[in-house]
Amino acid sequence: MRLILAFLLVPLLAHAQDRVVSCRFLGFQTGDTTSLTHVAAGTELACPFETSGISAPVSLVAVNNVLTFITTADRKPACTISIPPSMRQALIVISPNGSDPAKPWRGFAIEDSKKSFPDGGALVVNLHSSNIRFVIGEHKYMLKPGDQYGLEMPKQVDDFNMATVAFEFSYKDQWAKASESRLRFTEGLRYLMLTYTDPTSQRPRLSTYQDNPFKAAASSAKP
């Protein structure tokens, strides 16, 4: 299987600017299962995603550090997503883009490694329009808009490995509570936490996604 994958990708890597990235997808505020098609160097691969969980990995080709997608149904331009040169494994968050009809989708890539997204811990991404701060077990941190932070598995847990998860947001020079709950933290399980602005109330909301890292080999792009 590895030999076949290498054979298929050889033509795609003829240029130094092209590289293979293992990608998993999450649909953020997208509703039911959706699919975008990745295109590069004469190859195409449909990439389905949904809001209920993170997809299995697929191998995609980044050209000049960019992944290019078209809509699967009507084959119109969908979005482009930048991939940092050092990134080899990416978790890609896709959401509707209401501000640009020419490209109806938008997304960003997260480093999908144990260093940035620790096993047993959590990765917090601030998509809200102001600063947020959080308490997860003994971890306390503040994030500016657009920032992210990966934290190790909390040590301050109860007998059931449950830890406090509390978020506050900056509002008129004060901190206001956005949410508070308890989550179970254990090896082999981690959480992606996205704070964002509710379009109606303009208040921050928190979406939490449970992630059990996949061990299956990524499937390859087909010509």
N, C-alpha and C positions, 0 to 999 in steps of 0.2 A: 504493500500500500504506500509506504514512504517513497519507494522507487518510482511508482506511478506519479505521485504528487510532485516529486522533483522533476520528472520529465515534462509534466504539463507546465511547470512554472519557468523552465529554462528560457523560452522565448520572451517571457514577460520581464526577465531580469537582464536583458541584453544591454539596457541602459543603466548606468550607475545611479541615476536618480530614481529608479524603480526598486521597490522592496516589498516584501510580503509582511503583512501585519495580521495577527490573529485577532479577530474582532467578535465581540458579543454585543447584542443590542438590547436596549430598553426603550419602549415607547412611553414618553412622558406627556400625560394629558392627551393621549391619542385615541382613547376608546378601545374598540375591539381590535383584533389582529389586523395589522397593516403590513404592507410589503413595499420596499423600495429595491430597485435593481442596481447593483454596482456595475460600472462599466470601466474597462481599462484595457488598452492594447488589444482590441478585438475580442475580448472576453466579456461575458456577462454572468452575473450570479444574483438571483433573487434573495433578498435578505428580509425575511418576515420578522416582525417584532410586535409586542403587545405591552399593555400597562401592568399586567398581573405578575410579570416576572422577567428575568433576564434570559436571553436566548442562549442556545448552544453556540460554541465558537465556529466561525468560518474563516478561511484564509483569503484575504483580499490584497490587491496590489495598490499601494500608494505611489502615485506618480508625482514626482517633485513635492513629496510630503503632503499630498492631497488625495483624499478619496472622493470620487465623483459618482453621484447617484442620479438615476432617472426614475420617474414613477413607473411602477410595474404595469399598471393597467393601460395607460395611454402613451407611455414612453416619452414623456415631456421632461425637461430639466427639473430636478427636484431640489438638490442641494449639493454643496461641496463641504467637506469637513477636513480641517487641517490636522495633520498628525505630526507631532514633534519628531525630529530626526532620530532620537534615541529610543522611541517607543516601538516595541515589538509586540506587545499585547495591549489591546485597547477595549475598554467598555464604552460604547458609543450611545449617548442619550439623544434620542430623536424626538422632536416636538413640532407641532404645526407652526408655520410662520405666517401670521396674518398681515404682516407689514409689507410683504413683497409678493404680489401675485405671480411674478415671473418665476420665483422659486418658493413653492408653497411649504417647504420643510426647512428646518434648521437643526443643527446638532453640534455636539462637542464631544471630544474624546477624553477619557479618563485613563490614566495609567493603571492597567489591570494586573498589578503585581503584588506580592505579599509585602513589599517594602512600602508602597503607597497605600495599599488596601489590605491591611493586616488580617491574617487568618484569626478568627475568633474576636475580631474587633469591629471597627466601623469606619466608613469614609463619609464625611460630612461635606456637602457642597452648598454654598450660599448663593442661590439664584434670586434672593430677595433684593429689594432696592436700597436697603440700609444695612448697617452692621447687625450681626446676630452674635449671641454668645450661648454656650451650651455647657451643661454638666452631665457627664456620662460616667457613673461611678466616681472614681477619684480624678477623672480628667476634666479640666476646665479650660476653655479656650474661646477666643473671640475671632470672628471671621468678617472681613470686609466683603462687600458685594463682589461676586465672581471668584472668591477664594475657596479653597478646599483644604481639608485636613484629615489625615488618616491616623487613627488612634489604635493602640494595642488593646487586647482584651482586658477589660477592667478587672482589678483585683478586689475592689470593694463590692462584693456580691453577697447575697444571702445564701442559705442552704440549698436553694434551688437555682443557683447561678444567675439570679435576677439582680439587675442594677437599675438605679434611677436614671432616667433620660429626660432632661429638662432643657427647654429652649426659651430664650428671651430675645426680644428685638429692641433696637434703639428707636425711641419715639419722643420727639420734643425734648431732647437732652436727658431722657430718663430711660430706664429699662422696664419693659412690660412683658409679662409672661405670655408666651405663645402656646406652649403645650408642656405637659408633664405626664410621664408614664413610666412603666418598668418593662424591661426587655431581658430575655434570657441570653447570656453570652457563653459560648462554649467553642472548643476547637472544632474546625470543620464547618463553622457557620459564621457568617459575617453580615453586616447590614450596610446598605447604601442609603444615606439620608439626604434628601433634597429639600431645602427650605426655599420657598418661592412666594411670590406676591399673588394673593387672590385677586382676580381681575375685577370682582364686584366690590369687595370691601376694602381692597388695597392693604389688607392686613397680611402678615406672613402666615403661611401654612407649612406643615411638615408632611412629606410623603416618605415612608420607610419601606425599603424593599429587602427581603431576606434573600441571601445569596449563599448557595451551596456550590463552591467552586467545581466546575466541570473537569473531569479527568479524561473524557473522550478526546481523541485527536480531532483537530479541526478538519472539516471537509474542504475540498479544494474548488477553486473556480473552474468552470467548464467553458471550453471555447464555444 
